[in-house]
Amino acid sequence: MIRPVFTARPKATVTIHPADPVFTGERVTLTCHIGSGDGWYYEWFKDGKSLSEAGQRKEYTISKVAESHGGVYTCNGTQSTQPSYSDTSDAVTLTVSEKPKPELTSSHKGAALIGNPVVLYCKLDQSAGWRFYWSKHTQSPENETKTETHSYTISSVSVSDGGQYWCRAGRGTPVYYTHYSDALWINVTGTTRSDSLTVSPSRAQHFSADSLSLSCEGQSDSTGWRVRRYTHSEKVSDCSSGLGSVTGSTCSISSLSTSHTGVYWCESESGESSNPVSITVTNGSVILDSPVHPVTEGDPLTLRCLYRDPKPSNLTAEFYKDGSLLQTQTTGEMTIRTVSKSDEGLYHCKHPEKGESPQSWISVTGASFSVFSLLSSLMAVSPYLLVTIVLGVKCYRAQARPDEENKQ
């Protein structure tokens, strides 16, 4: 007697594309997956009721989804061969939300300085899978600039870059667009400050657990100045918010951690700002001793590989610029006797036993320094440090100091 062979039923699964939630007017496809084979006839259910408009197709496509399409979906299948039925899928919820409207923000509070960068950010609650479109002066689709990320950088602003900006996002084929953001006005001015933040030890890279001092005391009038920073996790903050201890205009950090990696600057009560500096903190065993401030053309530059204890007996180190080997030095340091603009770039060092340091950007400047050199380098080192620095700067002081007036 031949016993019948029973084949276990496969279980259907439902997927939604694009991923939930979806937005009104968007094209949505629900797919019913049932193991191997292509002889299945599919049955769809919404909120427990048969969905006749889906037919017996594997995919159920809604060309322009509406809020009424939201609900709980399941599917199963039948076929002429064994097993003739599948088990019904687990329920999947389709959530339909109103068409989103992004928020457009800028890296600047107040006027942007001629020659400096401005970064615009188009913020969506869920930015994965979206491209971003930018308009200036008018909401003009034919003149939009498209980016793959939610930021748009004007590398060196000029007066002509001033004006109104909008952004929107799009995804899918054909492209589904969000609403335009509210307009953002960018003002451009031509005044800057050259005052610098003092960093001790004066280098761009530091070991975790070491101490660090950042001071605005070098300003012409340090009263009312404070140290500020930008990091990915905390955005803009100052020393009093838990960064370190404050004495006057000096911020002291007794034990560094990698969370202290970021961009730091001095800011006055009136909104004036110093040039920013990049600080990198590593848990590794090697750092590059490189200048925290720009190097002047014609000056010498010495780079050193520094090591966490215990220090190696062999100090031989390799030095790299923009990923290419420059020199191998048995002393662990290299010197550029006369710096030129071509020496600007990303540097790091490597020890055969201890490993390699993080990368740091070295800027080379003549009479003036563009903040863009620093910001573009941060994006190359780590995209999340494409800096949202608030550099609010007044155009001019309303009145000169009395002692200055007396000198005139």
C-alpha positions in Angstrom: 0.0 0.0 0.0 1.4 3.4 -1.1 1.2 6.0 1.6 0.3 9.6 0.5 3.1 12.1 0.7 2.3 15.3 2.5 4.2 18.5 1.7 4.4 21.2 4.4 2.6 24.4 3.4 4.8 27.4 2.8 3.9 30.6 4.6 3.4 33.8 2.6 5.1 37.1 3.6 4.1 40.6 2.6 6.6 43.5 1.9 5.8 47.1 1.2 7.9 49.4 -1.1 8.8 52.1 -0.3 9.1 51.3 3.4 6.3 52.2 5.7 5.3 55.0 6.3 4.3 56.2 2.8 2.8 59.5 1.8 -0.3 60.6 0.0 0.1 60.6 -3.7 3.1 58.2 -3.6 3.3 55.0 -5.7 3.2 52.0 -3.4 3.7 48.3 -4.2 2.8 45.4 -1.9 4.4 42.1 -2.8 3.2 38.6 -1.7 6.2 36.2 -1.4 5.5 32.4 -1.3 8.7 30.4 -1.4 9.7 28.8 -4.7 7.6 28.1 -7.8 5.7 30.5 -10.1 2.3 28.7 -10.4 0.7 30.5 -7.4 -2.6 32.4 -7.6 -2.6 35.1 -4.9 -5.4 36.4 -2.8 -5.1 39.7 -0.9 -6.9 40.9 2.2 -7.3 44.3 3.7 -8.5 44.6 7.3 -9.6 41.0 7.1 -11.7 41.4 3.9 -10.9 40.1 0.5 -9.3 42.8 -1.8 -10.9 42.1 -5.1 -9.1 45.0 -7.0 -5.8 43.3 -6.3 -6.8 40.4 -8.6 -4.7 37.3 -8.2 -1.4 39.0 -8.8 1.7 38.7 -6.8 2.1 42.4 -6.6 -0.6 44.9 -5.7 0.3 48.4 -6.8 -1.4 51.6 -5.8 -0.4 54.3 -8.2 -1.4 57.2 -6.0 -1.9 56.1 -2.4 -4.5 57.9 -0.3 -5.2 57.8 3.5 -8.1 55.4 2.7 -5.5 52.8 1.6 -4.0 52.6 5.0 -4.8 49.4 6.9 -3.7 45.9 7.7 -2.8 43.7 4.7 -2.3 39.9 4.4 -2.1 37.5 1.5 -2.1 33.8 0.7 -1.9 31.6 -2.4 -3.2 28.6 -4.1 -1.8 26.3 -6.9 -2.7 23.2 -8.8 0.1 21.1 -7.4 0.9 20.1 -3.8 0.9 21.9 -1.6 -2.2 23.5 -3.0 -2.5 26.2 -0.3 -0.1 28.4 1.5 -0.5 29.6 5.0 -1.7 33.2 5.3 1.0 35.8 5.9 1.5 37.7 9.0 -0.3 41.0 9.0 1.6 44.1 7.7 0.3 47.6 8.4 0.4 50.3 5.7 0.5 53.7 7.2 -0.3 56.6 4.9 0.8 60.1 6.1 0.3 63.5 4.7 2.9 64.7 2.1 5.9 65.8 4.2 7.3 69.3 4.3 11.1 69.5 5.0 12.7 72.1 7.2 15.4 74.2 5.7 18.2 75.5 8.0 21.6 77.1 7.6 24.9 76.7 9.3 24.9 80.4 10.0 23.0 82.5 12.5 23.1 86.0 11.1 25.0 87.2 8.1 27.5 84.9 6.2 30.9 86.3 5.5 32.2 86.7 2.0 34.7 83.9 1.1 33.4 81.6 3.9 31.2 78.5 3.3 27.5 78.3 4.0 25.9 74.9 4.4 22.2 74.5 4.0 20.3 71.5 5.5 17.1 70.0 4.3 15.7 68.1 7.2 13.2 65.3 7.0 12.2 63.0 9.9 13.2 60.0 7.7 15.9 61.0 5.1 16.9 57.5 4.0 16.2 56.8 0.3 15.5 60.5 -0.6 17.4 62.8 -2.9 17.3 66.6 -2.3 16.5 69.4 -4.6 17.5 73.1 -4.0 16.0 76.3 -5.5 17.2 79.9 -5.3 15.1 83.0 -5.8 12.1 81.0 -7.1 10.6 77.6 -6.7 11.7 76.5 -10.2 11.9 72.7 -10.9 13.9 73.3 -14.1 16.6 75.2 -12.3 16.9 73.0 -9.2 20.2 71.6 -8.0 20.1 68.0 -6.9 22.2 66.4 -4.1 22.3 62.8 -2.8 22.5 64.0 0.8 20.4 66.4 2.8 23.1 69.2 2.8 24.0 71.7 0.1 27.3 73.6 0.5 28.2 77.0 -1.0 32.0 76.7 -0.7 32.9 80.4 -0.9 29.9 82.8 -0.6 29.8 86.0 -2.6 27.2 88.8 -2.4 25.4 87.2 -5.4 24.7 84.1 -3.3 22.4 86.1 -1.0 18.7 85.6 -1.4 15.9 83.2 -0.8 16.4 79.4 -0.9 14.0 76.5 -0.8 14.5 72.7 -0.7 12.3 69.6 -1.3 13.0 65.9 -1.4 12.1 63.2 -3.9 12.3 59.4 -4.1 11.1 56.6 -6.4 10.5 56.2 -10.1 8.7 58.3 -11.2 9.9 60.7 -8.6 7.6 61.5 -5.8 8.3 65.0 -4.4 7.6 66.4 -0.9 6.3 69.9 -0.4 8.8 72.8 -0.7 10.2 74.0 2.6 9.6 77.5 3.8 11.9 80.0 2.3 15.2 80.7 4.0 16.9 84.1 3.4 20.8 84.1 3.3 22.4 87.5 4.0 26.1 88.0 3.0 28.5 90.5 4.5 32.2 91.2 4.2 33.5 91.5 7.7 35.4 88.8 9.7 37.7 88.5 12.7 41.1 86.9 12.8 41.2 86.2 16.6 42.0 82.6 17.4 41.0 80.0 20.0 44.1 79.0 22.1 44.5 75.2 22.4 46.9 73.6 24.9 48.5 71.2 24.1 48.6 73.0 20.7 47.8 70.2 18.3 44.8 68.9 16.4 44.9 65.3 17.7 44.8 64.1 21.3 44.6 60.8 23.2 41.6 59.8 25.2 42.0 60.3 29.0 44.5 63.2 28.4 43.6 66.8 29.4 42.9 69.7 27.2 42.6 73.5 27.7 40.8 75.8 25.3 40.9 79.5 25.9 39.5 82.7 24.5 41.7 84.8 26.8 43.8 85.9 23.8 41.0 88.0 22.3 41.5 91.8 22.3 38.8 91.9 25.0 38.0 88.5 26.4 35.2 89.7 28.6 32.0 87.9 27.6 33.7 85.4 25.3 33.0 81.7 25.6 34.3 78.5 24.1 31.7 76.8 21.9 31.8 73.5 20.0 29.9 71.4 17.4 29.7 67.6 17.5 27.4 65.3 15.7 25.8 64.0 18.9 25.2 67.2 20.7 25.1 69.8 18.0 26.2 73.3 19.3 27.1 73.5 22.9 29.4 75.4 25.3 31.7 74.4 28.1 29.2 75.1 30.8 26.8 72.4 29.4 29.0 69.6 30.7 31.9 69.8 28.2 34.4 70.8 31.0 35.0 73.3 33.8 35.0 77.1 33.1 37.3 79.7 34.5 36.8 83.1 32.9 37.0 82.5 29.2 38.9 79.2 29.5 37.4 75.7 29.2 39.4 72.9 30.8 38.7 69.2 30.1 40.4 66.9 32.6 39.8 63.6 30.8 39.1 63.6 27.1 36.9 61.0 25.4 36.1 60.4 21.7 32.8 62.3 22.3 35.0 65.5 22.6 35.9 65.2 18.9 34.5 68.2 17.1 35.0 71.8 16.0 35.6 74.5 18.6 35.6 78.3 18.4 35.3 81.4 20.6 32.1 83.4 20.5 31.2 86.7 22.1 28.0 87.8 23.7 27.5 90.1 20.7 27.7 87.2 18.2 31.3 87.7 17.0 33.3 84.5 16.4 36.8 83.4 16.0 38.1 81.1 13.4 37.2 77.5 14.3 39.6 74.7 15.0 39.2 70.9 14.6 39.9 68.6 17.6 40.2 64.8 17.2 40.3 62.5 20.2 41.2 58.8 19.6 41.2 55.7 21.7 44.1 54.4 19.5 47.8 54.2 20.3 49.0 56.8 17.7 48.3 60.4 17.0 49.8 62.9 14.6 51.3 66.0 16.2 50.1 68.6 13.6 49.2 72.3 14.0 45.7 73.2 15.1 45.8 76.5 13.3 46.7 77.2 9.7 50.4 77.3 8.6 51.7 80.4 6.9 53.2 80.1 3.5 57.0 80.2 3.7 57.2 78.9 7.3 58.6 75.5 8.3 56.3 72.7 9.4 57.3 69.7 11.5 55.0 66.7 12.0 55.6 64.0 14.6 54.1 60.6 15.3 53.2 60.5 19.0 52.5 57.3 21.0 50.5 56.3 23.9 52.5 54.6 26.7 54.3 52.3 26.5 56.2 54.1 23.8 58.0 51.9 21.2 61.8 51.6 21.1 61.7 51.8 17.3 60.4 55.3 16.3 60.4 54.7 12.6 57.2 56.2 11.1 55.6 56.6 7.7 53.9 60.0 6.9 51.1 60.2 4.4 49.3 63.1 2.6 45.9 62.5 1.0 46.5 58.7 1.4 49.9 58.7 -0.4 53.2 57.9 1.3 55.4 61.0 1.6 58.3 60.0 3.8 59.6 57.3 6.1 61.6 58.7 9.0 63.6 56.8 11.6 63.2 59.7 14.0 59.4 59.6 13.9 59.1 63.2 12.6 59.3 64.9 9.2 59.9 68.6 8.3 58.7 70.7 5.4 61.3 73.5 5.4 59.2 76.0 3.4 55.5 75.5 3.3 53.5 76.3 0.1 49.9 76.1 -0.8 50.5 72.7 -2.4 51.3 71.3 1.0 47.7 71.7 2.1 45.9 68.4 2.6 45.0 65.5 4.8 47.9 64.0 6.8 48.4 61.0 9.0 51.3 58.8 10.2 51.8 55.1 10.7 54.0 53.0 13.0 54.7 49.4 12.0 53.7 48.1 15.5 51.5 50.7 17.1 49.3 51.3 14.0 48.2 54.6 12.4 46.9 57.9 13.6 43.6 59.6 12.6 43.8 62.0 9.7 44.0 65.8 10.2 43.7 68.6 7.6 46.6 71.0 7.5 45.6 74.4 6.1 48.1 76.8 4.4 47.4 80.4 4.4 48.9 83.7 3.3 47.6 86.9 4.7 44.1 85.6 5.3 42.5 82.2 6.2 39.3 80.8 4.7 37.2 78.7 7.1 36.2 76.6 4.1 39.6 74.8 4.1 38.8 73.5 7.5 35.2 72.5 6.9 35.9 70.8 3.6 38.6 68.8 5.3 36.3 67.7 8.0 33.9 66.2 5.5 36.8 64.3 4.0 37.9 62.9 7.3 34.4 62.1 8.6 31.1 63.2 6.8 29.2 63.7 10.1 31.6 66.5 11.0 30.4 68.4 8.0 30.0 71.2 10.5 26.8 72.9 11.6 28.8 75.8 13.2 26.9 78.8 14.3 29.2 81.7 13.3 27.0 84.7 14.0 29.0 87.8 13.3 28.0 91.5 13.4 29.0 93.6 10.4 30.6 96.4 12.4 30.5 97.6 16.0 28.0 100.5 16.4 30.6 102.7 18.0 34.4 102.6 18.4 35.7 102.3 22.0 36.3 105.6 23.7 40.0 105.1 23.9 40.2 104.4 20.2 38.3 107.6 19.5 40.8 109.5 21.6 43.7 108.2 19.5 42.2 109.6 16.3 
